[in-house]
Amino acid sequence: MKILLYAITLCIPFMSFGQSSDEVITKLQAKFKKVKEYTVKAQIDTRLPFIKMLPVSAQILYKQPDVFKVESKGIAIIPRQGFDQIGKLINNSGAFTVVPQGTAELQGVLTQVVTLIPNQDTGEVLVGKLWIDPVKIVVLKSQLTTRSNGTVSADFVYGTQAVNALPDKITFSIDTKKFKIPKAMTGDMNSSARPKPETPSDTKGSITIYLSNYIVKY
């Protein structure tokens, strides 16, 4: 019996990577589509070189196909690249071409890497790259290049909501030269006099979002 169990365990990675990139994307698409609506509490830690902000609490509402609302008493900066833009791109399978990019180890997982190229260049997303766990069918990392905010990378950590492909933590890596700060913030902080970064490293920032208390509707 132990020999049989060991043999089955060895086969699991092989079976997972026996899937094509199209099959993995189809399974991910099914996960995204089954969640019709969710609300979640968010704790947002913003670290940008020219802004000093305390962590902000917010509540996020997402509803298919394109409702995305953030409610907060403070100023919350949340890139949509880690939320509805991935889902909107994935959910319309006829809107993009899947290009396999091989495999890469991430968070101790051998992921399948795919590039998604929109079939029309009229949308917000110009190109997307995803690192997907082929066993749990979740995105561990994304890199979306958009018209308005340049390229934004996001790393995802999952907990009890992995079954719905909903993360517990998202860390965005941002190039502040291209990322647009909300008008409310620029007005409050009189950013017309915003200091310019002095070194290339000063143009990099991060936004970490901790998510909890999901309420999911199917």
Phi, psi and omega in degrees: 000318180298322180296319180295315180297321179296320179294320179295319179299319179296332183280340186301309179300322181295317180296321181297317182272005169284348178282142174281165177299323179296322179293319179295317178297321179298319178292320177295319177302318180296322178295315180297320185287333184287336177272108183276332184198146171207153169238150183206145174276142183229139171245120191246122179249106184258126180230093178242146189295336184248009181225133173252117183227141170280158175304143183240138175265145181208168171235133183248135174242128174235135177219130178296145003268338189213024177271123179217110183234141177238124178246126181205147176282339176255192178265116183251125176256112180229109176295131180286349181299336181264000183239258191283339183291325176295313180299317180296323179290314183293320188295336179257087187296336180277358186267352184213162176251133180268125179243111179297139181237018179086210183233160177204142178275131183212129182054034180077011182241136175277103186269156168266130183254129180226147172251133178252118181249114179302141180285342175234145183261031182258352183271180180288320181275124180270322177198147179229145176230130184234140171253111190246131172287113186283351178268307180276347182055062174223154177274119178269336177206145176226154176218103182249131174256120183240164180293320190270331187236016180067213181260126179237125177260147179220137175249137187242139173236137187244155176227236185291340182264014177300329179299335178255008182060031179251124187277161172266339182209137175230130175242116180266137172251125193233138169268106187291346177292333184248342184282131182273126176276138180305145183300324180300321181288317182295327178290315181296326186258007178051054190287000175298337178256022184298130180293143179275140176301141183269333182231159179305325181293335180287351180271358181260137179219173178217152174228119179250129182240123176259127187244137182207166177057051176295140167238112188249136175240135182257000000 
